[in-house]
Amino acid sequence: MDVNFHKIFNKVINVDFGVMLIALVIALGIGVIKLFYTIFQLLSSTGITGKYLDLITDVLTLFVLVELSKSLVDYFDTHRLRMTFIVDAAIVFFIRETMILAFQHKLQSADAYSMSALLLVLTILRIGSIFMFQRELKISVTTLEKDPKN
């Protein structure tokens, strides 16, 4: 009996990523409903300061979910995870956390410095991943020009 483990692995990964994508889409839908509920509460309340923090947190959380779902959707096209989408999600997440701490007036200088350093590293990773993608694209175009049968 000849078992193709590579084919089984790919099918399991596709099913897992499909389930994760469905879960993210459901979470995005719930998040949008919660966002409208927060806006309704904002309109019906007398004080607005506390509700704006909830609104901003919800919007930024939805941005993180959108970035993660873009990475999963791209996987189904290319069968690989692109570093750019993952780093984008991480950047959005850390900006979200920094903004939440700043709005709550809980951002300490040490936290600001460490998050700034982390964002700098993530930005360098993001720029590096763009250069790598351009290099891979150039290599694939060169390969197609040399052997148009592929």
C-alpha positions, 0 to 999 in steps of 0.5 A: 500500500503506497500512502502519499503523506505529502498529499494527505498533509496538504489536504489536512492543512487546507481543511485546517486553514479553511476552518480558521478562515471560517472562524475569522469571518464569523468573528469579523461578522460578530465584531461588526455587529458589536461595532454598530452596537457600540455606536448605538450606545455612544449615541444614546449615552450622555458621556462619550469619553468611555465609549470612544475607547470601546469604539476605537478598540473594536475598530482596531481589533477588526483591522487585526482580524482583516489582516489575518484573514488576508493571510489565510485567503492568500494561502489558498492561492499560493499555498504558502504564508506570506510574511508581509501579511503576517507582519502587517497583522503584528504591526496593526496589533502592536499599534492597537495595543499602544493606542489603547494604552495611550487612550487609557493614560496607562502608557509608561515611557518604558512601554512606549520605548519597548513597543517602538523598538518592536515596531521598528523591528517589525517594520524592518521585517516588512521592508525586507519581506517586500524586497524578498517578494520582489526578488522571487518575482524577478526570479520567476519571470526570468525563469519563465522567459528562459523556459516558456513551457513552464 
